Amino acid sequence: MASDADQLVEMGFPKNRVLKALRATKNAGLQPAMDWLVEHSEDADIDDPIPEHTGGALGTASSSAAAAAGSSEDSAEKEGDVIQDGEQTAQSLICQDCQMILRDADAAQRHAMRTEHVNFAESTTAIKPLTEEEKQAKLAELKQRLAEKRAAKAAADKEDLKTSEKIRRKAGQDLTEVKAKLEEKEMKKLVEAKKREKEQDRLAKAAIKAKIEADKAERARKKQEAALGHQQAAVAASAQAAAEAAAKAGPAKVYTEARLQIRQPEGQQPLVQTFQASDKLSAVYDFVRGHRQGEFKLMTTFPRKVLEGADLEKSLTDLQLVPSGALAVTLN
């Protein structure tokens, strides 16, 4: 009878793989070995040499004989251990639930786990080796199972590849979005910086322009004050000369009128008007208001004094503007 190893080799499996399958299944039979070969056909180390083992070669008749011969010859054979002529010995196990012939206890255990059958008995039926047709059928079945396994693995690999590609694309999209957001943020910073720079330039130009205008106004004011000072000095000198002449001429003359020259800013024509000596300064303010708009004040330039407040109720005589005097309009 051909051994399981021989049958598997005849079916086209490499001997190295066959021996590995029989060892892994503990010589449980042809079908378990075939199942193992299908399950491990894609293992990276399937064709590696078999590690050295103290036992005999798996799946061979000689290994079984060697194991039997290795039992102690010094032990006396117990009565009843030797098969007598005419006795039948168990060649296999039978499942009484489905009448399947099984090679050994391990095969029966796997059958029970798969089918949940529990009734087994010893059988004198020897499991016959596979016929050529059965071998071809088994081989076709194995090829089909291998093809299905490879197809399933290819499908799984393809799905894994799709998943990896999706993950890669998603990561690329996320990276692109992050990059776009960073660029947008940087662009906003640049725009804001430009706005701040432009505003600072505008404020600086406005400050320079205001300084120029202030300097211009200050120069105009000083020029006006200088002109008024010269005029006031001339008027004062004229008044002094008139007073001295009057003193020499005799008793002081009583004046009833005051002739005032009122200078205006910005080079405008001076205002000249004769008032009563008893008129109050407020009358002069009213006269000037009739010739210009806006807030203003009157002042003497020599000595320089702004006439306001209580001075409005003083007469022109009290303010020493009789018989003539000079005033200036100031906008400060």
C-alpha positions as CSV (number, residue, x, y, z in Angstrom):
1,M,0.0,0.0,0.0
2,A,1.4,3.4,-1.0
3,S,2.0,5.7,2.0
4,D,0.4,9.2,2.3
5,A,3.7,10.7,1.5
6,D,4.0,8.7,-1.7
7,Q,0.5,9.5,-2.8
8,L,1.1,13.3,-2.2
9,V,4.3,13.1,-4.2
10,E,2.5,11.2,-7.0
11,M,-0.1,14.0,-7.0
12,G,2.7,16.5,-7.8
13,F,3.6,18.1,-4.5
14,P,7.3,18.5,-3.8
15,K,8.6,16.0,-1.3
16,N,10.0,18.6,1.0
17,R,6.5,20.2,1.3
18,V,4.9,16.8,1.7
19,L,7.2,15.9,4.7
20,K,6.5,19.2,6.3
21,A,2.8,18.8,5.9
22,L,2.8,15.3,7.4
23,R,5.0,16.4,10.3
24,A,2.8,19.5,11.0
25,T,-0.4,17.3,11.0
26,K,1.3,14.5,13.0
27,N,0.6,12.0,10.2
28,A,-3.1,12.5,10.6
29,G,-3.8,11.4,7.1
30,L,-4.0,12.4,3.5
31,Q,-6.8,15.0,3.8
32,P,-5.3,17.0,6.7
33,A,-1.9,17.0,4.9
34,M,-3.6,18.3,1.7
35,D,-5.4,21.0,3.8
36,W,-2.1,22.1,5.3
37,L,-0.4,22.3,1.9
38,V,-3.2,24.5,0.7
39,E,-3.2,26.8,3.7
40,H,0.6,27.2,3.7
41,S,1.3,27.2,-0.1
42,E,2.2,30.9,0.0
43,D,4.4,30.8,3.1
44,A,7.9,32.4,2.5
45,D,9.6,29.4,4.1
46,I,7.5,26.6,2.5
47,D,10.5,25.3,0.5
48,D,13.1,25.7,3.3
49,P,14.9,22.5,4.4
50,I,13.3,20.5,7.2
51,P,15.1,21.0,10.5
52,E,16.9,17.9,11.8
53,H,14.7,15.8,14.0
54,T,15.5,12.9,16.3
55,G,12.5,10.8,15.0
56,G,12.4,8.9,11.7
57,A,11.1,10.3,8.5
58,L,7.4,11.2,8.5
59,G,4.9,9.3,6.5
60,T,7.1,6.3,5.6
61,A,6.5,2.7,6.5
62,S,10.1,2.3,7.6
63,S,9.6,5.1,10.3
64,S,6.7,3.2,11.8
65,A,8.6,0.0,11.8
66,A,11.7,1.7,13.3
67,A,9.5,3.1,16.1
68,A,8.1,-0.3,16.8
69,A,11.5,-1.9,16.7
70,G,12.8,0.8,19.1
71,S,10.6,-0.4,21.9
72,S,12.5,-2.3,24.6
73,E,13.3,-5.8,23.5
74,D,14.2,-6.6,27.0
75,S,10.6,-6.3,28.1
76,A,8.6,-9.4,28.2
77,E,5.6,-9.4,25.9
78,K,2.5,-9.4,28.1
79,E,0.0,-12.0,27.4
80,G,-2.8,-10.7,25.1
81,D,-0.5,-8.1,23.4
82,V,0.4,-10.4,20.5
83,I,-2.3,-10.8,17.8
84,Q,-3.2,-14.5,17.4
85,D,-4.1,-16.1,14.2
86,G,-7.6,-15.5,13.2
87,E,-7.9,-12.3,15.3
88,Q,-9.0,-9.1,13.5
89,T,-7.3,-5.8,14.4
90,A,-8.7,-2.2,14.1
91,Q,-7.6,-0.6,10.9
92,S,-9.5,2.6,11.2
93,L,-12.4,4.4,13.0
94,I,-15.9,4.8,11.9
95,C,-18.3,7.6,12.6
96,Q,-21.6,5.8,13.5
97,D,-23.5,9.1,12.9
98,C,-22.6,9.3,9.2
99,Q,-20.6,6.0,8.5
100,M,-17.5,7.9,7.5
101,I,-14.3,5.9,7.8
102,L,-11.5,7.8,9.6
103,R,-7.8,7.0,9.6
104,D,-7.1,7.5,13.4
105,A,-8.2,9.3,16.6
106,D,-6.9,12.7,15.4
107,A,-8.9,12.5,12.3
108,A,-11.9,11.5,14.3
109,Q,-11.4,14.4,16.6
110,R,-11.2,16.9,13.7
111,H,-14.3,15.3,12.2
112,A,-16.2,15.7,15.5
113,M,-15.2,19.3,15.7
114,R,-16.4,20.0,12.2
115,T,-19.6,18.0,12.2
116,E,-20.4,17.8,16.0
117,H,-20.8,14.0,15.6
118,V,-20.0,12.1,18.8
119,N,-20.5,8.4,18.1
120,F,-17.3,6.7,16.9
121,A,-16.1,3.0,16.9
122,E,-13.2,1.0,15.8
123,S,-13.3,-0.5,12.4
124,T,-11.5,-3.3,10.7
125,T,-11.9,-1.6,7.4
126,A,-8.5,-0.5,6.0
127,I,-8.5,2.9,4.2
128,K,-7.6,2.1,0.7
129,P,-5.1,4.2,-1.2
130,L,-6.6,6.7,-3.7
131,T,-7.2,5.5,-7.2
132,E,-5.8,7.4,-10.1
133,E,-9.2,9.0,-10.7
134,E,-9.5,9.9,-7.0
135,K,-6.0,11.4,-7.0
136,Q,-6.9,13.5,-10.1
137,A,-10.1,14.6,-8.4
138,K,-8.2,15.5,-5.2
139,L,-5.6,17.3,-7.2
140,A,-8.2,19.2,-9.1
141,E,-9.9,20.1,-5.8
142,L,-6.5,21.3,-4.4
143,K,-5.9,23.4,-7.5
144,Q,-9.3,24.9,-7.2
145,R,-8.8,25.7,-3.6
146,L,-5.3,27.1,-4.3
147,A,-6.8,29.2,-7.1
148,E,-9.6,30.4,-4.8
149,K,-7.1,31.2,-2.1
150,R,-4.8,33.1,-4.5
151,A,-7.8,35.0,-5.9
152,A,-9.0,35.9,-2.4
153,K,-5.4,37.0,-1.6
154,A,-5.2,39.0,-4.8
155,A,-8.6,40.6,-4.1
156,A,-7.5,41.4,-0.5
157,D,-4.2,42.8,-1.9
158,K,-6.1,44.9,-4.4
159,E,-8.4,46.2,-1.7
160,D,-5.4,47.0,0.5
161,L,-3.8,48.8,-2.4
162,K,-7.0,50.8,-2.9
163,T,-7.2,51.6,0.8
164,S,-3.5,52.7,0.8
165,E,-4.1,54.8,-2.3
166,K,-7.1,56.5,-0.7
167,I,-5.1,57.1,2.5
168,R,-2.2,58.5,0.3
169,R,-4.6,60.8,-1.6
170,K,-6.3,61.9,1.5
171,A,-2.9,62.7,3.1
172,G,-2.0,64.6,-0.1
173,Q,-5.3,66.5,-0.1
174,D,-4.8,67.3,3.6
175,L,-1.3,68.5,3.0
176,T,-2.5,70.7,0.1
177,E,-5.2,72.2,2.2
178,V,-2.8,72.9,5.0
179,K,-0.4,74.5,2.6
180,A,-3.1,76.6,1.0
181,K,-4.3,77.8,4.5
182,L,-0.7,78.7,5.4
183,E,-0.3,80.6,2.1
184,E,-3.6,82.4,2.7
185,K,-2.5,83.3,6.3
186,E,0.8,84.6,5.0
187,M,-0.9,86.6,2.3
188,K,-3.2,88.2,4.9
189,K,-0.2,89.1,7.0
190,L,1.4,90.8,4.0
191,V,-1.7,92.7,3.2
192,E,-2.1,93.9,6.8
193,A,1.6,94.9,6.9
194,K,1.1,96.9,3.6
195,K,-1.9,98.6,5.1
196,R,0.0,99.5,8.3
197,E,2.9,100.8,6.3
198,K,0.6,102.9,4.1
199,E,-1.2,104.3,7.1
200,Q,2.1,105.2,8.8
201,D,3.3,106.9,5.6
202,R,0.0,108.9,5.5
203,L,0.4,109.9,9.1
204,A,4.0,110.9,8.6
205,K,3.1,113.0,5.6
206,A,0.2,114.6,7.5
207,A,2.5,115.4,10.4
208,I,5.1,117.0,8.1
209,K,2.4,119.1,6.3
210,A,1.0,120.2,9.7
211,K,4.5,121.2,10.8
212,I,5.1,123.2,7.6
213,E,1.7,125.0,8.1
214,A,2.5,125.7,11.7
215,D,5.9,127.1,10.9
216,K,4.4,129.2,8.1
217,A,1.7,130.6,10.5
218,E,4.4,131.3,13.1
219,R,6.5,133.2,10.6
220,A,3.5,135.3,9.5
221,R,2.6,136.0,13.1
222,K,6.1,137.2,14.0
223,K,6.2,139.3,10.8
224,Q,2.8,140.9,11.7
225,E,4.0,141.6,15.3
226,A,7.2,143.2,14.1
227,A,5.3,145.4,11.7
228,L,2.8,146.4,14.4
229,G,5.6,147.0,16.8
230,H,7.3,149.4,14.4
231,Q,4.0,151.2,13.8
232,Q,3.1,151.4,17.5
233,A,6.6,152.8,18.2
234,A,6.1,155.4,15.5
235,V,2.7,156.4,16.9
236,A,4.1,156.5,20.5
237,A,7.0,158.7,19.3
238,S,4.5,160.9,17.5
239,A,2.3,161.2,20.6
240,Q,5.3,161.9,22.7
241,A,6.4,164.7,20.4
242,A,2.9,166.1,20.3
243,A,2.8,166.0,24.1
244,E,6.1,167.8,24.4
245,A,5.0,170.4,21.9
246,A,1.8,170.9,23.7
247,A,3.7,171.3,27.0
248,K,5.8,173.9,25.5
249,A,2.9,175.6,23.9
250,G,1.0,176.0,27.1
251,P,-1.8,174.3,29.1
252,A,-2.8,170.8,28.0
253,K,-5.4,170.6,25.4
254,V,-8.5,168.6,26.1
255,Y,-9.3,166.2,23.2
256,T,-12.8,164.9,22.6
257,E,-12.1,162.5,19.8
258,A,-9.8,159.6,19.2
259,R,-8.6,158.7,15.8
260,L,-7.7,155.0,15.7
261,Q,-5.9,153.0,13.0
262,I,-6.7,149.3,13.3
263,R,-4.3,146.9,11.4
264,Q,-5.7,143.6,10.1
265,P,-3.8,140.4,9.7
266,E,-2.9,138.7,6.3
267,G,-2.0,142.0,4.7
268,Q,-5.6,143.4,4.6
269,Q,-6.2,147.1,4.4
270,P,-6.1,148.8,7.9
271,L,-9.3,150.2,9.3
272,V,-9.3,153.9,10.2
273,Q,-12.1,155.4,12.3
274,T,-12.7,158.4,14.6
275,F,-14.4,157.7,17.9
276,Q,-15.4,159.9,20.9
277,A,-12.8,160.0,23.6
278,S,-15.5,158.8,26.0
279,D,-16.4,155.8,23.9
280,K,-15.7,152.4,25.5
281,L,-13.5,149.8,23.9
282,S,-16.5,147.6,23.2
283,A,-17.6,150.2,20.6
284,V,-14.3,149.7,18.8
285,Y,-15.0,145.8,18.9
286,D,-18.4,146.4,17.4
287,F,-16.9,148.6,14.7
288,V,-14.4,145.9,13.8
289,R,-17.1,143.1,13.8
290,G,-18.9,145.1,11.1
291,H,-16.0,144.7,8.8
292,R,-14.9,141.1,9.4
293,Q,-16.2,137.7,10.5
294,G,-15.0,135.2,13.0
295,E,-13.5,135.5,16.5
296,F,-10.8,138.0,17.1
297,K,-9.2,140.2,19.7
298,L,-7.7,143.7,19.8
299,M,-4.3,144.4,21.1
300,T,-1.7,147.2,21.5
301,T,1.7,146.3,20.2
302,F,3.8,148.8,22.1
303,P,3.7,147.8,24.8
304,R,2.1,144.6,23.6
305,K,-1.1,143.9,25.4
306,V,-4.4,142.1,24.5
307,L,-7.4,144.2,25.4
308,E,-10.2,142.0,26.6
309,G,-12.4,141.3,29.7
310,A,-12.5,144.4,31.9
311,D,-10.8,146.5,29.3
312,L,-14.0,146.5,27.2
313,E,-15.7,148.8,29.7
314,K,-12.8,151.3,29.8
315,S,-13.0,154.5,27.7
316,L,-10.5,155.3,25.0
317,T,-9.1,158.1,27.2
318,D,-8.4,155.6,30.0
319,L,-6.7,153.3,27.5
320,Q,-4.5,156.3,26.4
321,L,-5.8,156.0,22.8
322,V,-6.7,159.8,22.7
323,P,-6.2,161.8,20.5
324,S,-4.9,159.0,18.3
325,G,-3.8,155.4,18.6
326,A,-3.0,152.2,16.9
327,L,-4.6,148.7,17.5
328,A,-4.1,145.4,15.8
329,V,-6.5,142.5,15.2
330,T,-5.2,139.2,16.4
331,L,-6.8,135.8,15.7
332,N,-5.1,133.9,18.6
